[in-house]
Amino acid sequence: MLYVENNNNKMDSFELNKIIAAILMVALLIIGLGKIADVAFHVKKPKNPGYKVEGQVQLASSKSKISEAVERIDIAAVMAQGDVASGEKIFKKCAACHSINKDGVNKIGPALYNVVGRKVGNVADYKYSKTLASYGKEWTFEELNGFLIKPATYLKGTKMSYAGLRKEIDRASVIKYLNQNSDNPIMLP
């Protein structure tokens, strides 16, 4: 019988077994070295893992920084920048969640007619977040200015997820528009 060699560049099963064996040997070597290193370099674990973080102190200081920043703002200078017509245009973004009419109903957010000078969290038939319900202050020009920068940062825990108004002129305009939509608008500072 004549033997003919097949040279079709096909890998036979013996060569495939050698490659698989090499991969397994490398994996076993890596695992073995890890075990030997654990024995040679024993690290004593601490009784209480981790570090104690003073989170409450940071929260209190960040809230006081926000309050100080609001108090340091010259609200008269801020309010002098805005105008009611621009505020009405900017408020159209707010109108998706808030009504501004005298007999307006609560939507996703509370009705904002008479909001300037009103106690925070004090609209009938609206369920406020615990943060706003217990805030205990009034919506002054300063409070509205701080809140409108970024509501979720100004009062942590509020349900209002609006990104905020970065420009002072936009905030001043919206506040003037809100103040105008009232039975008794408050005199501007």
Secondary structure, DSSP 8 states (H G I E B T S, - for coil): -------S----HHHHHHHHHHHHHHHHHHHHHHHHHHHHS-----SS-S----HHHHHHHHHHHHHHHHHHS-HHHHHHH--HHHHHHHHTTGGGT---STT----SS---TT-TTSBTT--TT----HHHHT---B--HHHHHHHHH-HHHHSTT-S--------HHHHHHHHHHHHHSSSS-----
